Amino acid sequence: MLNALEVFTIVVVGLMVGVEFSVAFVINRILDALPGDSGQLGRAHGGRMLGAVMPVWYITSLVLVAVWAVAGWHHDGTGLVVTAGALLIVSVLMSILLLVPINDQGKTWTPENRPEDWKEQMHRWDRFHYVRVAVIIAAFALLAAALV
């Protein structure tokens, strides 16, 4: 049963990492290259869509890692799982404190109501997001290493 939990957790966390990596290095670059207001409108829509899904995904990932750590407490690799959980906590705190406030503003913007510095705010969100992606990649790598 523990093996199934481990595999399921790695798949859930891995998919989350893939989505966030894609946002950072593919989707936002595509949106930024679109002409006119298309990129800003795409970011606003993405903020609404992913802003509804990702919190559940992050918390589910964290809960799965916590269950894995408790269930596998006396197994090899538990330290790696606990460290991965700590990194996921860091990613959730980063999200709440740094990324969500920017996202909450950006998802309501239209070409008519966006602030003058909207591009700078989006670039600030991107920089925070790159760090968060690095943190969750590290958590994912630790979970994978815990199976070895």
PENORTA-V908262 format. One record per residue. N is the residue number from 1. PSI is psi in degrees with one decimal (NA if undefined). OMEGA is omega in whole degrees, -180 to 180 (* if undefined). Layout:
n->N psi->PSI omega->OMEGA
n->N psi->PSI omega->OMEGA
This chain:
n->1 psi->-38.0 omega->178
n->2 psi->-38.6 omega->179
n->3 psi->-41.5 omega->179
n->4 psi->-41.6 omega->178
n->5 psi->-43.4 omega->180
n->6 psi->-47.6 omega->-180
n->7 psi->-45.8 omega->180
n->8 psi->-43.2 omega->180
n->9 psi->-45.0 omega->180
n->10 psi->-38.3 omega->178
n->11 psi->-46.7 omega->-179
n->12 psi->-47.5 omega->-180
n->13 psi->-40.6 omega->-180
n->14 psi->-41.2 omega->177
n->15 psi->-39.6 omega->177
n->16 psi->-44.9 omega->178
n->17 psi->-42.8 omega->180
n->18 psi->-43.1 omega->179
n->19 psi->-47.8 omega->-178
n->20 psi->-37.0 omega->176
n->21 psi->-44.1 omega->179
n->22 psi->-42.3 omega->178
n->23 psi->-46.1 omega->-175
n->24 psi->-44.7 omega->-167
n->25 psi->-4.7 omega->179
n->26 psi->-64.1 omega->-171
n->27 psi->-49.8 omega->-178
n->28 psi->-32.2 omega->177
n->29 psi->-38.1 omega->176
n->30 psi->-47.6 omega->-179
n->31 psi->-40.6 omega->-180
n->32 psi->-23.0 omega->-179
n->33 psi->-8.0 omega->-179
n->34 psi->150.3 omega->-179
n->35 psi->157.3 omega->173
n->36 psi->-137.5 omega->-177
n->37 psi->3.0 omega->-175
n->38 psi->-42.8 omega->-179
n->39 psi->-44.0 omega->179
n->40 psi->-40.3 omega->177
n->41 psi->-38.7 omega->178
n->42 psi->-41.5 omega->178
n->43 psi->-40.5 omega->179
n->44 psi->-44.2 omega->179
n->45 psi->-44.0 omega->178
n->46 psi->-38.2 omega->177
n->47 psi->-38.2 omega->178
n->48 psi->-45.9 omega->-176
n->49 psi->-56.1 omega->-177
n->50 psi->-27.7 omega->176
n->51 psi->-23.4 omega->177
n->52 psi->-31.5 omega->-173
n->53 psi->-43.3 omega->-170
n->54 psi->-37.5 omega->178
n->55 psi->-40.5 omega->179
n->56 psi->-41.0 omega->-179
n->57 psi->-44.0 omega->179
n->58 psi->-47.0 omega->-179
n->59 psi->-41.8 omega->177
n->60 psi->-43.6 omega->178
n->61 psi->-45.0 omega->-180
n->62 psi->-41.9 omega->179
n->63 psi->-43.8 omega->178
n->64 psi->-41.8 omega->179
n->65 psi->-40.7 omega->178
n->66 psi->-42.7 omega->179
n->67 psi->-42.2 omega->177
n->68 psi->-46.5 omega->-179
n->69 psi->-42.3 omega->180
n->70 psi->-47.2 omega->-177
n->71 psi->-31.4 omega->-177
n->72 psi->24.2 omega->-172
n->73 psi->-38.8 omega->-176
n->74 psi->13.2 omega->179
n->75 psi->159.2 omega->174
n->76 psi->145.4 omega->176
n->77 psi->-1.5 omega->-178
n->78 psi->-34.5 omega->177
n->79 psi->-37.9 omega->177
n->80 psi->-39.7 omega->180
n->81 psi->-43.3 omega->179
n->82 psi->-42.0 omega->178
n->83 psi->-41.0 omega->176
n->84 psi->-41.4 omega->177
n->85 psi->-41.2 omega->178
n->86 psi->-40.9 omega->177
n->87 psi->-38.7 omega->177
n->88 psi->-34.9 omega->175
n->89 psi->-43.1 omega->177
n->90 psi->-42.5 omega->-179
n->91 psi->-36.9 omega->178
n->92 psi->-43.7 omega->178
n->93 psi->-41.8 omega->176
n->94 psi->-43.2 omega->-180
n->95 psi->-50.4 omega->-176
n->96 psi->-43.4 omega->-173
n->97 psi->-31.3 omega->-172
n->98 psi->-47.3 omega->-171
n->99 psi->-42.6 omega->-177
n->100 psi->-42.5 omega->179
n->101 psi->-39.3 omega->178
n->102 psi->-44.8 omega->-179
n->103 psi->-40.9 omega->-179
n->104 psi->-34.4 omega->176
n->105 psi->-48.7 omega->-174
n->106 psi->-31.7 omega->-177
n->107 psi->-10.1 omega->178
n->108 psi->-5.8 omega->-175
n->109 psi->142.7 omega->170
n->110 psi->170.0 omega->176
n->111 psi->-24.0 omega->-178
n->112 psi->-28.4 omega->-173
n->113 psi->2.1 omega->-178
n->114 psi->149.9 omega->179
n->115 psi->163.3 omega->-180
n->116 psi->-34.3 omega->-176
n->117 psi->27.0 omega->-175
n->118 psi->-37.4 omega->180
n->119 psi->-40.8 omega->178
n->120 psi->-39.7 omega->179
n->121 psi->-39.1 omega->178
n->122 psi->-37.3 omega->178
n->123 psi->-34.2 omega->175
n->124 psi->-43.5 omega->176
n->125 psi->-44.2 omega->180
n->126 psi->-44.1 omega->-179
n->127 psi->-45.0 omega->177
n->128 psi->-39.8 omega->-178
n->129 psi->-38.1 omega->177
n->130 psi->-41.9 omega->179
n->131 psi->-44.0 omega->179
n->132 psi->-40.7 omega->178
n->133 psi->-42.8 omega->178
n->134 psi->-39.8 omega->180
n->135 psi->-45.3 omega->-177
n->136 psi->-27.2 omega->173
n->137 psi->-42.9 omega->178
n->138 psi->-41.8 omega->178
n->139 psi->-44.3 omega->179
n->140 psi->-44.7 omega->180
n->141 psi->-39.6 omega->178
n->142 psi->-40.1 omega->178
n->143 psi->-43.2 omega->178
n->144 psi->-41.1 omega->180
n->145 psi->-28.6 omega->-180
n->146 psi->-21.7 omega->179
n->147 psi->-18.5 omega->-175
n->148 psi->NA omega->*
